[in-house]
Amino acid sequence: MKIKAVLLDADGVMFDAREIHYLALNDALGEHGFNISRETHLRRFDGKTTRTKLQMLTAEQGLPPEKHDAIFESKQEKTKERFKTELKRDDSKVELIKALKDQGCLVAICSNAIRESVQIMSERIGIDGMLDLYLGNEDSPNPKPAPDIYLRGAELLGVSIHECAIVEDSATGILAAERAKPGRLVKVKGPEDVNTDMLAELLSPDPRFYADRGRLIDDIADFLGVSSAFVRPKVNYDPNHATEEGLVTVPNLWKWMYGHREGDLDEYRYFYTACFPYLFDLANFADQFDPHIASAAKYMKGRCLDYGSGIGTVGFYMSMLDHVDHVDLIDVNPVLNNFARWRARKYETTQVRVLDPTDTPTRQRRPQLALQGPYDFIYARDVLEHCIDRMDIVDSLIDALADGGHLCEATPIDDYDETTGKENVARMEYDIWELLQDRGFTMVSAETTGGFSLGTTKVWRKPENL
């Protein structure tokens, strides 16, 4: 996925005209005996359209609605007069737009202000003629915080909204941008933050793009051919009961797809290997991966493998890092593989490849996974404890890892309970350690991370010429 367009708010991002708008509006209101205090304007009116502000004044101060048009027209004239004398050329903005254009990026301004004001302001600071598109409040049926103006901007530029970066400053604008779901949202405090120093951030999609819960819910709905309203409650449940919820709350879907018997414990393992309710569980956990990924991110480079990739949360994250060239995803669950492959196509993530098992899983047998190394980095966190043949898997990961490459693994901290016969996860961890150390691996990082799976995320380095 690549950022192809940058959508900029105007006031508070490209120029600071908030004081101009405030003074012009109060001048126009004063002609009719009304006023907004500076503190109230900053706290409640900032970022809203003039029409919205007038409607608020009618509700709160009794401004007669029949005065709206006259005040609006007067405010616009006073604003333009102030623009001509108070706004100056801003070379930092000129240099930023030029740098974006040199990178082949489309650039637009999408503002709640009227289009004429946006064009005048752009002319005053020196960027008039450099932009591909101007959109003002008359170009969108619903002003910010609705996302419409950003969605319209992307449409007119001929790109998908996920190929856009949005720059916003106000709470109203940021909410509009979040609702639009762009590939990157950059929040700034004011125009002083908007310069060529932000170029790399603007042109890089947000690595957490694929883990966004709202986007995941919409994508799962599209993938399954159902509504987002149908999917949302199946994703937004208590994560402390993930398996229980995954097995019990969607029995009709489960039986419809696979003919499972509701609550049959013999089907538990099949839950991981071939059924699709696990799709909902992994979507629930996707936005909790940050602490686990952060501890290993600096080792992610070159050719990478997300082993036991699920819906590809970590693999897609790796694909968006500058120093990662290619990512393979592989999982035993064909439904999860198909969803990850569907997302890669939707978002044109060409550096991601989804590998399939070499045979078909059954309720009694785990499928075989054929790796296509060598890889510079392998991520296998929160996977091995689910596998009966985990030590064989570790051997295969060692063989698939390039000399000097890094392997990230972890199993959750747990205690063995003799009364229930629950497996001693800590013993499993030590077995993995011993195997890696026997093969000459060196532990280069170990961080205890919380979240849905408490454990120590460890990164091991494979020796040269093993």
TORKOL-4160 file (C-alpha; in steps of 0.2 Angstrom, whole numbers, padded with zeros to 4 digits, m for minus):
466
<pt num="1" X="0000" Y="0000" Z="0000"/>
<pt num="2" X="0007" Y="0017" Z="m0005"/>
<pt num="3" X="0001" Y="0035" Z="0000"/>
<pt num="4" X="m0004" Y="0043" Z="m0017"/>
<pt num="5" X="m0013" Y="0059" Z="m0010"/>
<pt num="6" X="m0011" Y="0071" Z="0005"/>
<pt num="7" X="m0028" Y="0079" Z="0010"/>
<pt num="8" X="m0024" Y="0095" Z="0021"/>
<pt num="9" X="m0036" Y="0104" Z="0032"/>
<pt num="10" X="m0034" Y="0123" Z="0029"/>
<pt num="11" X="m0036" Y="0134" Z="0045"/>
<pt num="12" X="m0025" Y="0128" Z="0059"/>
<pt num="13" X="m0015" Y="0117" Z="0047"/>
<pt num="14" X="m0009" Y="0127" Z="0032"/>
<pt num="15" X="m0012" Y="0144" Z="0040"/>
<pt num="16" X="m0018" Y="0151" Z="0056"/>
<pt num="17" X="m0033" Y="0160" Z="0052"/>
<pt num="18" X="m0043" Y="0156" Z="0068"/>
<pt num="19" X="m0040" Y="0173" Z="0075"/>
<pt num="20" X="m0046" Y="0181" Z="0058"/>
<pt num="21" X="m0061" Y="0170" Z="0058"/>
<pt num="22" X="m0065" Y="0174" Z="0076"/>
<pt num="23" X="m0063" Y="0193" Z="0074"/>
<pt num="24" X="m0073" Y="0194" Z="0057"/>
<pt num="25" X="m0087" Y="0184" Z="0064"/>
<pt num="26" X="m0088" Y="0195" Z="0080"/>
<pt num="27" X="m0087" Y="0210" Z="0069"/>
<pt num="28" X="m0102" Y="0204" Z="0059"/>
<pt num="29" X="m0112" Y="0198" Z="0075"/>
<pt num="30" X="m0108" Y="0215" Z="0083"/>
<pt num="31" X="m0118" Y="0224" Z="0070"/>
<pt num="32" X="m0133" Y="0214" Z="0077"/>
<pt num="33" X="m0129" Y="0215" Z="0095"/>
<pt num="34" X="m0122" Y="0198" Z="0098"/>
<pt num="35" X="m0105" Y="0192" Z="0103"/>
<pt num="36" X="m0095" Y="0176" Z="0106"/>
<pt num="37" X="m0081" Y="0176" Z="0120"/>
<pt num="38" X="m0064" Y="0171" Z="0114"/>
<pt num="39" X="m0064" Y="0156" Z="0127"/>
<pt num="40" X="m0081" Y="0150" Z="0122"/>
<pt num="41" X="m0076" Y="0151" Z="0103"/>
<pt num="42" X="m0060" Y="0141" Z="0106"/>
<pt num="43" X="m0068" Y="0128" Z="0117"/>
<pt num="44" X="m0085" Y="0125" Z="0108"/>
<pt num="45" X="m0085" Y="0134" Z="0091"/>
<pt num="46" X="m0067" Y="0131" Z="0084"/>
<pt num="47" X="m0067" Y="0120" Z="0068"/>
<pt num="48" X="m0086" Y="0122" Z="0064"/>
<pt num="49" X="m0093" Y="0131" Z="0049"/>
<pt num="50" X="m0100" Y="0148" Z="0050"/>
<pt num="51" X="m0118" Y="0142" Z="0047"/>
<pt num="52" X="m0116" Y="0129" Z="0061"/>
<pt num="53" X="m0110" Y="0143" Z="0073"/>
<pt num="54" X="m0125" Y="0154" Z="0069"/>
<pt num="55" X="m0137" Y="0139" Z="0072"/>
<pt num="56" X="m0128" Y="0137" Z="0089"/>
<pt num="57" X="m0130" Y="0155" Z="0093"/>
<pt num="58" X="m0149" Y="0154" Z="0089"/>
<pt num="59" X="m0151" Y="0139" Z="0101"/>
<pt num="60" X="m0141" Y="0147" Z="0115"/>
<pt num="61" X="m0142" Y="0166" Z="0114"/>
<pt num="62" X="m0158" Y="0168" Z="0104"/>
<pt num="63" X="m0150" Y="0175" Z="0088"/>
<pt num="64" X="m0165" Y="0177" Z="0076"/>
<pt num="65" X="m0163" Y="0164" Z="0061"/>
<pt num="66" X="m0168" Y="0178" Z="0049"/>
<pt num="67" X="m0152" Y="0187" Z="0052"/>
<pt num="68" X="m0141" Y="0172" Z="0048"/>
<pt num="69" X="m0139" Y="0176" Z="0029"/>
<pt num="70" X="m0134" Y="0194" Z="0033"/>
<pt num="71" X="m0122" Y="0190" Z="0046"/>
<pt num="72" X="m0115" Y="0176" Z="0035"/>
<pt num="73" X="m0112" Y="0187" Z="0020"/>
<pt num="74" X="m0105" Y="0201" Z="0031"/>
<pt num="75" X="m0093" Y="0189" Z="0040"/>
<pt num="76" X="m0086" Y="0182" Z="0023"/>
<pt num="77" X="m0082" Y="0200" Z="0017"/>
<pt num="78" X="m0074" Y="0205" Z="0033"/>
<pt num="79" X="m0064" Y="0189" Z="0032"/>
<pt num="80" X="m0058" Y="0192" Z="0015"/>
<pt num="81" X="m0052" Y="0209" Z="0019"/>
<pt num="82" X="m0042" Y="0203" Z="0034"/>
<pt num="83" X="m0034" Y="0189" Z="0023"/>
<pt num="84" X="m0027" Y="0202" Z="0011"/>
<pt num="85" X="m0018" Y="0212" Z="0025"/>
<pt num="86" X="m0014" Y="0199" Z="0038"/>
<pt num="87" X="m0009" Y="0183" Z="0029"/>
<pt num="88" X="0009" Y="0182" Z="0022"/>
<pt num="89" X="0018" Y="0171" Z="0011"/>
<pt num="90" X="0024" Y="0155" Z="0020"/>
<pt num="91" X="0039" Y="0147" Z="0012"/>
<pt num="92" X="0038" Y="0132" Z="0024"/>
<pt num="93" X="0021" Y="0127" Z="0016"/>
<pt num="94" X="0028" Y="0131" Z="m0002"/>
<pt num="95" X="0043" Y="0119" Z="0001"/>
<pt num="96" X="0032" Y="0105" Z="0008"/>
<pt num="97" X="0019" Y="0106" Z="m0007"/>
<pt num="98" X="0034" Y="0106" Z="m0019"/>
<pt num="99" X="0042" Y="0091" Z="m0010"/>
<pt num="100" X="0026" Y="0081" Z="m0010"/>
<pt num="101" X="0023" Y="0085" Z="m0029"/>
<pt num="102" X="0041" Y="0079" Z="m0032"/>
<pt num="103" X="0037" Y="0063" Z="m0025"/>
<pt num="104" X="0022" Y="0061" Z="m0037"/>
<pt num="105" X="0009" Y="0064" Z="m0023"/>
<pt num="106" X="m0007" Y="0073" Z="m0026"/>
<pt num="107" X="m0011" Y="0087" Z="m0014"/>
<pt num="108" X="m0028" Y="0094" Z="m0009"/>
<pt num="109" X="m0036" Y="0106" Z="0004"/>
<pt num="110" X="m0052" Y="0100" Z="0012"/>
<pt num="111" X="m0059" Y="0113" Z="0023"/>
<pt num="112" X="m0075" Y="0118" Z="0032"/>
<pt num="113" X="m0072" Y="0135" Z="0026"/>
<pt num="114" X="m0080" Y="0141" Z="0010"/>
<pt num="115" X="m0070" Y="0137" Z="m0006"/>
<pt num="116" X="m0067" Y="0155" Z="m0010"/>
<pt num="117" X="m0059" Y="0159" Z="0007"/>
<pt num="118" X="m0048" Y="0143" Z="0005"/>
<pt num="119" X="m0042" Y="0149" Z="m0012"/>
<pt num="120" X="m0038" Y="0167" Z="m0006"/>
<pt num="121" X="m0029" Y="0160" Z="0009"/>
<pt num="122" X="m0019" Y="0148" Z="m0002"/>
<pt num="123" X="m0015" Y="0163" Z="m0014"/>
<pt num="124" X="m0009" Y="0173" Z="0001"/>
<pt num="125" X="0003" Y="0160" Z="0008"/>
<pt num="126" X="0010" Y="0156" Z="m0009"/>
<pt num="127" X="0003" Y="0139" Z="m0014"/>
<pt num="128" X="m0010" Y="0144" Z="m0026"/>
<pt num="129" X="m0008" Y="0134" Z="m0042"/>
<pt num="130" X="0002" Y="0121" Z="m0034"/>
<pt num="131" X="m0013" Y="0111" Z="m0027"/>
<pt num="132" X="m0023" Y="0098" Z="m0037"/>
<pt num="133" X="m0040" Y="0101" Z="m0028"/>
<pt num="134" X="m0048" Y="0114" Z="m0017"/>
<pt num="135" X="m0064" Y="0108" Z="m0007"/>
<pt num="136" X="m0074" Y="0120" Z="0004"/>
<pt num="137" X="m0090" Y="0117" Z="0014"/>
<pt num="138" X="m0101" Y="0120" Z="m0001"/>
<pt num="139" X="m0093" Y="0104" Z="m0009"/>
<pt num="140" X="m0099" Y="0092" Z="0004"/>
<pt num="141" X="m0117" Y="0089" Z="0010"/>
<pt num="142" X="m0111" Y="0086" Z="0028"/>
<pt num="143" X="m0097" Y="0096" Z="0036"/>
<pt num="144" X="m0084" Y="0090" Z="0047"/>
<pt num="145" X="m0085" Y="0080" Z="0059"/>
<pt num="146" X="m0093" Y="0070" Z="0045"/>
<pt num="147" X="m0080" Y="0062" Z="0034"/>
<pt num="148" X="m0089" Y="0066" Z="0018"/>
<pt num="149" X="m0077" Y="0080" Z="0012"/>
<pt num="150" X="m0062" Y="0069" Z="0014"/>
<pt num="151" X="m0071" Y="0054" Z="0005"/>
<pt num="152" X="m0076" Y="0066" Z="m0009"/>
<pt num="153" X="m0058" Y="0073" Z="m0010"/>
<pt num="154" X="m0051" Y="0055" Z="m0013"/>
<pt num="155" X="m0065" Y="0051" Z="m0026"/>
<pt num="156" X="m0061" Y="0067" Z="m0036"/>
<pt num="157" X="m0042" Y="0064" Z="m0035"/>
<pt num="158" X="m0045" Y="0046" Z="m0042"/>
<pt num="159" X="m0038" Y="0037" Z="m0027"/>
<pt num="160" X="m0044" Y="0026" Z="m0013"/>
<pt num="161" X="m0046" Y="0034" Z="0004"/>
<pt num="162" X="m0034" Y="0021" Z="0011"/>
<pt num="163" X="m0021" Y="0028" Z="m0001"/>
<pt num="164" X="m0022" Y="0046" Z="0007"/>
<pt num="165" X="m0014" Y="0054" Z="0021"/>
<pt num="166" X="m0024" Y="0067" Z="0031"/>
<pt num="167" X="m0017" Y="0081" Z="0041"/>
<pt num="168" X="m0028" Y="0089" Z="0054"/>
<pt num="169" X="m0027" Y="0100" Z="0070"/>
<pt num="170" X="m0044" Y="0102" Z="0078"/>
<pt num="171" X="m0055" Y="0089" Z="0087"/>
<pt num="172" X="m0069" Y="0091" Z="0074"/>
<pt num="173" X="m0057" Y="0089" Z="0060"/>
<pt num="174" X="m0048" Y="0074" Z="0068"/>
<pt num="175" X="m0065" Y="0065" Z="0071"/>
<pt num="176" X="m0069" Y="0068" Z="0053"/>
<pt num="177" X="m0052" Y="0061" Z="0047"/>
<pt num="178" X="m0054" Y="0046" Z="0059"/>
<pt num="179" X="m0071" Y="0042" Z="0052"/>
<pt num="180" X="m0064" Y="0043" Z="0034"/>
<pt num="181" X="m0051" Y="0029" Z="0039"/>
<pt num="182" X="m0036" Y="0035" Z="0028"/>
<pt num="183" X="m0020" Y="0026" Z="0026"/>
<pt num="184" X="m0012" Y="0039" Z="0038"/>
<pt num="185" X="m0018" Y="0052" Z="0050"/>
<pt num="186" X="m0006" Y="0065" Z="0055"/>
<pt num="187" X="m0012" Y="0076" Z="0070"/>
<pt num="188" X="m0003" Y="0093" Z="0072"/>
<pt num="189" X="m0005" Y="0107" Z="0085"/>
<pt num="190" X="m0004" Y="0121" Z="0072"/>
<pt num="191" X="0004" Y="0127" Z="0056"/>
<pt num="192" X="0021" Y="0128" Z="0064"/>
<pt num="193" X="0021" Y="0109" Z="0063"/>
<pt num="194" X="0018" Y="0108" Z="0045"/>
<pt num="195" X="0034" Y="0108" Z="0035"/>
<pt num="196" X="0046" Y="0096" Z="0026"/>
<pt num="197" X="0051" Y="0088" Z="0042"/>
<pt num="198" X="0034" Y="0078" Z="0041"/>
<pt num="199" X="0037" Y="0072" Z="0023"/>
<pt num="200" X="0043" Y="0055" Z="0028"/>
<pt num="201" X="0028" Y="0053" Z="0040"/>
<pt num="202" X="0015" Y="0059" Z="0027"/>
<pt num="203" X="0021" Y="0047" Z="0014"/>
<pt num="204" X="0022" Y="0031" Z="0025"/>
<pt num="205" X="0005" Y="0022" Z="0028"/>
<pt num="206" X="0002" Y="0020" Z="0047"/>
<pt num="207" X="0009" Y="0002" Z="0052"/>
<pt num="208" X="m0007" Y="0000" Z="0063"/>
<pt num="209" X="m0018" Y="0003" Z="0048"/>
<pt num="210" X="m0023" Y="m0015" Z="0046"/>
<pt num="211" X="m0027" Y="m0017" Z="0065"/>
<pt num="212" X="m0040" Y="m0003" Z="0066"/>
<pt num="213" X="m0055" Y="m0012" Z="0074"/>
<pt num="214" X="m0068" Y="m0002" Z="0063"/>
<pt num="215" X="m0059" Y="m0006" Z="0047"/>
<pt num="216" X="m0057" Y="m0024" Z="0052"/>
<pt num="217" X="m0076" Y="m0026" Z="0056"/>
<pt num="218" X="m0080" Y="m0018" Z="0039"/>
<pt num="219" X="m0068" Y="m0029" Z="0030"/>
<pt num="220" X="m0074" Y="m0045" Z="0038"/>
<pt num="221" X="m0092" Y="m0040" Z="0034"/>
<pt num="222" X="m0087" Y="m0037" Z="0015"/>
<pt num="223" X="m0077" Y="m0054" Z="0015"/>
<pt num="224" X="m0091" Y="m0064" Z="0022"/>
<pt num="225" X="m0105" Y="m0055" Z="0012"/>
<pt num="226" X="m0114" Y="m0049" Z="0028"/>
<pt num="227" X="m0117" Y="m0032" Z="0036"/>
<pt num="228" X="m0105" Y="m0023" Z="0048"/>
<pt num="229" X="m0119" Y="m0023" Z="0061"/>
<pt num="230" X="m0120" Y="m0042" Z="0060"/>
<pt num="231" X="m0101" Y="m0043" Z="0063"/>
<pt num="232" X="m0098" Y="m0030" Z="0076"/>
<pt num="233" X="m0105" Y="m0039" Z="0092"/>
<pt num="234" X="m0095" Y="m0054" Z="0087"/>
<pt num="235" X="m0079" Y="m0044" Z="0087"/>
<pt num="236" X="m0083" Y="m0033" Z="0102"/>
<pt num="237" X="m0085" Y="m0045" Z="0116"/>
<pt num="238" X="m0075" Y="m0047" Z="0132"/>
<pt num="239" X="m0058" Y="m0053" Z="0127"/>
<pt num="240" X="m0056" Y="m0063" Z="0144"/>
<pt num="241" X="m0068" Y="m0076" Z="0136"/>
<pt num="242" X="m0062" Y="m0076" Z="0119"/>
<pt num="243" X="m0063" Y="m0095" Z="0115"/>
<pt num="244" X="m0079" Y="m0097" Z="0124"/>
<pt num="245" X="m0087" Y="m0082" Z="0115"/>
<pt num="246" X="m0080" Y="m0088" Z="0098"/>
<pt num="247" X="m0087" Y="m0106" Z="0101"/>
<pt num="248" X="m0104" Y="m0101" Z="0108"/>
<pt num="249" X="m0110" Y="m0085" Z="0102"/>
<pt num="250" X="m0109" Y="m0089" Z="0083"/>
<pt num="251" X="m0116" Y="m0107" Z="0083"/>
<pt num="252" X="m0128" Y="m0104" Z="0069"/>
<pt num="253" X="m0114" Y="m0097" Z="0058"/>
<pt num="254" X="m0103" Y="m0112" Z="0063"/>
<pt num="255" X="m0116" Y="m0125" Z="0059"/>
<pt num="256" X="m0121" Y="m0117" Z="0043"/>
<pt num="257" X="m0103" Y="m0117" Z="0036"/>
<pt num="258" X="m0096" Y="m0133" Z="0044"/>
<pt num="259" X="m0111" Y="m0143" Z="0052"/>
<pt num="260" X="m0103" Y="m0143" Z="0069"/>
<pt num="261" X="m0112" Y="m0148" Z="0085"/>
<pt num="262" X="m0114" Y="m0133" Z="0096"/>
<pt num="263" X="m0102" Y="m0135" Z="0111"/>
<pt num="264" X="m0094" Y="m0151" Z="0106"/>
<pt num="265" X="m0077" Y="m0151" Z="0115"/>
<pt num="266" X="m0070" Y="m0163" Z="0102"/>
<pt num="267" X="m0071" Y="m0149" Z="0090"/>
<pt num="268" X="m0060" Y="m0137" Z="0100"/>
<pt num="269" X="m0044" Y="m0140" Z="0090"/>
<pt num="270" X="m0054" Y="m0138" Z="0074"/>
<pt num="271" X="m0058" Y="m0121" Z="0080"/>
<pt num="272" X="m0040" Y="m0116" Z="0077"/>
<pt num="273" X="m0037" Y="m0125" Z="0060"/>
<pt num="274" X="m0052" Y="m0124" Z="0049"/>
<pt num="275" X="m0067" Y="m0114" Z="0056"/>
<pt num="276" X="m0071" Y="m0096" Z="0053"/>
<pt num="277" X="m0077" Y="m0090" Z="0070"/>
<pt num="278" X="m0059" Y="m0088" Z="0075"/>
<pt num="279" X="m0059" Y="m0074" Z="0063"/>
<pt num="280" X="m0069" Y="m0064" Z="0075"/>
<pt num="281" X="m0058" Y="m0068" Z="0090"/>
<pt num="282" X="m0042" Y="m0062" Z="0081"/>
<pt num="283" X="m0051" Y="m0046" Z="0075"/>
<pt num="284" X="m0055" Y="m0043" Z="0094"/>
<pt num="285" X="m0036" Y="m0045" Z="0098"/>
<pt num="286" X="m0029" Y="m0036" Z="0083"/>
<pt num="287" X="m0027" Y="m0019" Z="0091"/>
<pt num="288" X="m0019" Y="m0026" Z="0107"/>
<pt num="289" X="m0003" Y="m0031" Z="0098"/>
<pt num="290" X="0007" Y="m0015" Z="0099"/>
<pt num="291" X="0017" Y="m0019" Z="0115"/>
<pt num="292" X="0022" Y="m0036" Z="0107"/>
<pt num="293" X="0027" Y="m0029" Z="0090"/>
<pt num="294" X="0036" Y="m0014" Z="0097"/>
<pt num="295" X="0049" Y="m0025" Z="0107"/>
<pt num="296" X="0054" Y="m0034" Z="0091"/>
<pt num="297" X="0051" Y="m0021" Z="0077"/>
<pt num="298" X="0069" Y="m0015" Z="0076"/>
<pt num="299" X="0074" Y="m0033" Z="0070"/>
<pt num="300" X="0061" Y="m0034" Z="0056"/>
<pt num="301" X="0069" Y="m0031" Z="0039"/>
<pt num="302" X="0072" Y="m0039" Z="0022"/>
<pt num="303" X="0062" Y="m0055" Z="0019"/>
<pt num="304" X="0050" Y="m0059" Z="0034"/>
<pt num="305" X="0038" Y="m0073" Z="0039"/>
<pt num="306" X="0023" Y="m0071" Z="0050"/>
<pt num="307" X="0021" Y="m0089" Z="0056"/>
<pt num="308" X="0004" Y="m0094" Z="0062"/>
<pt num="309" X="m0002" Y="m0077" Z="0055"/>
<pt num="310" X="m0020" Y="m0078" Z="0059"/>
<pt num="311" X="m0028" Y="m0063" Z="0050"/>
<pt num="312" X="m0011" Y="m0056" Z="0046"/>
<pt num="313" X="m0010" Y="m0042" Z="0060"/>
<pt num="314" X="0009" Y="m0043" Z="0062"/>
<pt num="315" X="0013" Y="m0048" Z="0044"/>
<pt num="316" X="0004" Y="m0033" Z="0037"/>
<pt num="317" X="0012" Y="m0022" Z="0050"/>
<pt num="318" X="0029" Y="m0028" Z="0044"/>
<pt num="319" X="0024" Y="m0025" Z="0026"/>
<pt num="320" X="0023" Y="m0006" Z="0030"/>
<pt num="321" X="0040" Y="m0004" Z="0037"/>
<pt num="322" X="0053" Y="0004" Z="0026"/>
<pt num="323" X="0066" Y="m0009" Z="0029"/>
<pt num="324" X="0055" Y="m0024" Z="0025"/>
<pt num="325" X="0055" Y="m0030" Z="0007"/>
<pt num="326" X="0043" Y="m0045" Z="0007"/>
<pt num="327" X="0032" Y="m0054" Z="0020"/>
<pt num="328" X="0025" Y="m0071" Z="0019"/>
<pt num="329" X="0010" Y="m0076" Z="0030"/>
<pt num="330" X="0006" Y="m0094" Z="0034"/>
<pt num="331" X="m0008" Y="m0101" Z="0045"/>
<pt num="332" X="m0016" Y="m0118" Z="0047"/>
<pt num="333" X="m0033" Y="m0110" Z="0045"/>
<pt num="334" X="m0038" Y="m0109" Z="0027"/>
<pt num="335" X="m0052" Y="m0096" Z="0031"/>
<pt num="336" X="m0040" Y="m0085" Z="0039"/>
<pt num="337" X="m0028" Y="m0087" Z="0025"/>
<pt num="338" X="m0041" Y="m0082" Z="0012"/>
<pt num="339" X="m0046" Y="m0067" Z="0022"/>
<pt num="340" X="m0028" Y="m0061" Z="0023"/>
<pt num="341" X="m0026" Y="m0064" Z="0005"/>
<pt num="342" X="m0042" Y="m0054" Z="0001"/>
<pt num="343" X="m0036" Y="m0039" Z="0012"/>
<pt num="344" X="m0019" Y="m0040" Z="0002"/>
<pt num="345" X="m0028" Y="m0038" Z="m0014"/>
<pt num="346" X="m0041" Y="m0025" Z="m0008"/>
<pt num="347" X="m0027" Y="m0014" Z="m0001"/>
<pt num="348" X="m0014" Y="m0018" Z="m0016"/>
<pt num="349" X="m0001" Y="m0024" Z="m0003"/>
<pt num="350" X="0010" Y="m0032" Z="m0016"/>
<pt num="351" X="0024" Y="m0036" Z="m0004"/>
<pt num="352" X="0013" Y="m0048" Z="0006"/>
<pt num="353" X="0011" Y="m0066" Z="0000"/>
<pt num="354" X="m0001" Y="m0079" Z="0009"/>
<pt num="355" X="0006" Y="m0097" Z="0009"/>
<pt num="356" X="m0007" Y="m0111" Z="0010"/>
<pt num="357" X="m0005" Y="m0128" Z="0019"/>
<pt num="358" X="0001" Y="m0142" Z="0008"/>
<pt num="359" X="m0014" Y="m0152" Z="0012"/>
<pt num="360" X="m0031" Y="m0150" Z="0019"/>
<pt num="361" X="m0034" Y="m0150" Z="0038"/>
<pt num="362" X="m0046" Y="m0162" Z="0046"/>
<pt num="363" X="m0053" Y="m0163" Z="0064"/>
<pt num="364" X="m0040" Y="m0176" Z="0068"/>
<pt num="365" X="m0024" Y="m0170" Z="0059"/>
<pt num="366" X="m0015" Y="m0154" Z="0058"/>
<pt num="367" X="m0010" Y="m0148" Z="0040"/>
<pt num="368" X="0008" Y="m0147" Z="0035"/>
<pt num="369" X="0015" Y="m0130" Z="0032"/>
<pt num="370" X="0029" Y="m0128" Z="0018"/>
<pt num="371" X="0040" Y="m0113" Z="0022"/>
<pt num="372" X="0049" Y="m0104" Z="0008"/>
<pt num="373" X="0064" Y="m0096" Z="0016"/>
<pt num="374" X="0077" Y="m0090" Z="0019"/>
<pt num="375" X="0070" Y="m0077" Z="0030"/>
<pt num="376" X="0079" Y="m0063" Z="0039"/>
<pt num="377" X="0065" Y="m0062" Z="0052"/>
<pt num="378" X="0052" Y="m0074" Z="0058"/>
<pt num="379" X="0038" Y="m0069" Z="0070"/>
<pt num="380" X="0031" Y="m0084" Z="0079"/>
<pt num="381" X="0024" Y="m0076" Z="0095"/>
<pt num="382" X="0008" Y="m0084" Z="0103"/>
<pt num="383" X="0008" Y="m0099" Z="0091"/>
<pt num="384" X="0019" Y="m0113" Z="0097"/>
<pt num="385" X="0009" Y="m0117" Z="0113"/>
<pt num="386" X="m0006" Y="m0121" Z="0102"/>
<pt num="387" X="0004" Y="m0134" Z="0092"/>
<pt num="388" X="0006" Y="m0153" Z="0097"/>
<pt num="389" X="0022" Y="m0154" Z="0086"/>
<pt num="390" X="0029" Y="m0138" Z="0092"/>
<pt num="391" X="0047" Y="m0144" Z="0093"/>
<pt num="392" X="0047" Y="m0150" Z="0075"/>
<pt num="393" X="0040" Y="m0133" Z="0070"/>
<pt num="394" X="0054" Y="m0124" Z="0079"/>
<pt num="395" X="0066" Y="m0135" Z="0069"/>
<pt num="396" X="0058" Y="m0130" Z="0053"/>
<pt num="397" X="0059" Y="m0112" Z="0058"/>
<pt num="398" X="0077" Y="m0113" Z="0062"/>
<pt num="399" X="0080" Y="m0121" Z="0044"/>
<pt num="400" X="0070" Y="m0107" Z="0036"/>
<pt num="401" X="0079" Y="m0093" Z="0045"/>
<pt num="402" X="0094" Y="m0085" Z="0036"/>
<pt num="403" X="0111" Y="m0085" Z="0045"/>
<pt num="404" X="0111" Y="m0070" Z="0056"/>
<pt num="405" X="0093" Y="m0069" Z="0055"/>
<pt num="406" X="0081" Y="m0066" Z="0070"/>
<pt num="407" X="0067" Y="m0077" Z="0077"/>
<pt num="408" X="0053" Y="m0069" Z="0088"/>
<pt num="409" X="0044" Y="m0081" Z="0100"/>
<pt num="410" X="0035" Y="m0082" Z="0116"/>
<pt num="411" X="0023" Y="m0093" Z="0125"/>
<pt num="412" X="0011" Y="m0086" Z="0139"/>
<pt num="413" X="0016" Y="m0087" Z="0157"/>
<pt num="414" X="0006" Y="m0101" Z="0165"/>
<pt num="415" X="0006" Y="m0113" Z="0180"/>
<pt num="416" X="0004" Y="m0132" Z="0179"/>
<pt num="417" X="m0012" Y="m0137" Z="0188"/>
<pt num="418" X="m0010" Y="m0156" Z="0194"/>
<pt num="419" X="m0029" Y="m0157" Z="0198"/>
<pt num="420" X="m0034" Y="m0152" Z="0180"/>
<pt num="421" X="m0019" Y="m0159" Z="0171"/>
<pt num="422" X="m0017" Y="m0142" Z="0162"/>
<pt num="423" X="m0001" Y="m0142" Z="0152"/>
<pt num="424" X="0014" Y="m0134" Z="0160"/>
<pt num="425" X="0018" Y="m0120" Z="0148"/>
<pt num="426" X="0033" Y="m0114" Z="0157"/>
<pt num="427" X="0041" Y="m0131" Z="0154"/>
<pt num="428" X="0037" Y="m0130" Z="0136"/>
<pt num="429" X="0046" Y="m0113" Z="0136"/>
<pt num="430" X="0061" Y="m0120" Z="0143"/>
<pt num="431" X="0061" Y="m0134" Z="0130"/>
<pt num="432" X="0061" Y="m0121" Z="0116"/>
<pt num="433" X="0075" Y="m0111" Z="0124"/>
<pt num="434" X="0086" Y="m0127" Z="0126"/>
<pt num="435" X="0083" Y="m0131" Z="0108"/>
<pt num="436" X="0088" Y="m0114" Z="0102"/>
<pt num="437" X="0103" Y="m0113" Z="0113"/>
<pt num="438" X="0109" Y="m0130" Z="0107"/>
<pt num="439" X="0108" Y="m0124" Z="0089"/>
<pt num="440" X="0119" Y="m0109" Z="0094"/>
<pt num="441" X="0106" Y="m0095" Z="0095"/>
<pt num="442" X="0108" Y="m0080" Z="0106"/>
<pt num="443" X="0094" Y="m0071" Z="0115"/>
<pt num="444" X="0096" Y="m0053" Z="0110"/>
<pt num="445" X="0080" Y="m0046" Z="0117"/>
<pt num="446" X="0067" Y="m0051" Z="0131"/>
<pt num="447" X="0053" Y="m0040" Z="0136"/>
<pt num="448" X="0038" Y="m0044" Z="0147"/>
<pt num="449" X="0023" Y="m0038" Z="0138"/>
<pt num="450" X="0005" Y="m0037" Z="0144"/>
<pt num="451" X="m0011" Y="m0038" Z="0134"/>
<pt num="452" X="m0022" Y="m0053" Z="0129"/>
<pt num="453" X="m0007" Y="m0065" Z="0131"/>
<pt num="454" X="0005" Y="m0061" Z="0146"/>
<pt num="455" X="0022" Y="m0067" Z="0142"/>
<pt num="456" X="0040" Y="m0063" Z="0138"/>
<pt num="457" X="0043" Y="m0058" Z="0120"/>
<pt num="458" X="0060" Y="m0065" Z="0115"/>
<pt num="459" X="0070" Y="m0062" Z="0100"/>
<pt num="460" X="0084" Y="m0074" Z="0096"/>
<pt num="461" X="0098" Y="m0072" Z="0083"/>
<pt num="462" X="0104" Y="m0086" Z="0073"/>
<pt num="463" X="0123" Y="m0089" Z="0071"/>
<pt num="464" X="0132" Y="m0086" Z="0055"/>
<pt num="465" X="0136" Y="m0102" Z="0046"/>
<pt num="466" X="0125" Y="m0114" Z="0056"/>
